[in-house]
Amino acid sequence: MQGIRFGVVGMLPRRLVVIAALVAAGLIGQAARAGDVDDLYRATTIVTGQGEANRKVGFRTCLDLVLVKVSGDQRLPGKPQMAALRDDAGRFVAEYRYRDRMEGIPVHDEQGTHDRPHDLTCIYKPAVIDGVLDTLGSRPWLAARPRLAVFLSVRQGERHFALDAESERGDLMRQSFINATASLAMRTSFPASSLLSTQKLDDTSLPTTEMTVLDRLAPQARADKALAGNMVWSDKELGWIADWRLAMDGATYRWQVRGVNFDEAFRVAIRGASQILSGNGQP
């Protein structure tokens, strides 16, 4: 792994200050662990090679990603102030690293490392990103992020089912959910088929089951809260229509995406859940 470091001195003390403040506030056990906080302040994107032009593009993308990841606020990339911040995105980066996504594969003919895909990981100082969030009218979301139990009904023509933790037909969807959580430091789990069966929950009943019921069942799916979804394939829209629900503080939030593949449907689900749980309101 290749890396170039910038201004790493001072990162550790800031992290300790954040954790100490949370402990002093009585949030120990509820706040993110030190390692979790460190993970919040980094972002990864794919770039072509290690040239400066592509690195600048990566810096812009990573700035968007880290601001959303730290705050949970999905609206930030759309704010007018972001244009100027992206133009100078490199100055916010404390350290960056590359990983060759084709590592171990020999360079072919005239192809050089300049045009091979790389993961670019940007690491930021918490104080810097927290300051940027403040200028955007936002704030860091440092509380431990609840694990979500996904109660999902799926219908595609004659094929219909409730997603569970074991069935082979749900392998790709479960993996897609895991992929969707990575950029937001969220976690998911899925109910066992036996739990769904015992509770008489299937693709027909799940869309009308109250969130209070699903939240009570979430611990049995090794989770803290329930995320409910209903996905129906639409030939007309050439994609899935996905409706999502999540309850918080006595209110049930609902949001929808249409005409997308299930990877994007799950990203919308996790982004919406993050928006709500971080206290940033309706997705």
Buried (B, 14 or more C-beta within 10 A) or exposed (E): EEEEEEEEEEBEEBBEEBBEEBEEEEBEEEBBEEEBBBEBBBBBBEBBBBEEEBBBBBBBBBBBBBBBBBBBBBBBBEBEEBEEBBEEBBEBBBBBBBBBEEEEEEEEEEEEBEEBEBBBBBBBBBBBBBEBBEEBEBBBBBBBBBBBBBBBBBBBEEEBBBBBBEBEEBEEBBEBBEEBBEBBBBBBBBBBBEBBEEBEBEBEEBBEBEBEEBBEBBEBBBBBBBBBBBBBBEEEEEBBBBBBBBBBEEEEBEBEBBBBEBBBBBBBBBBBBBBBBBBBEEB
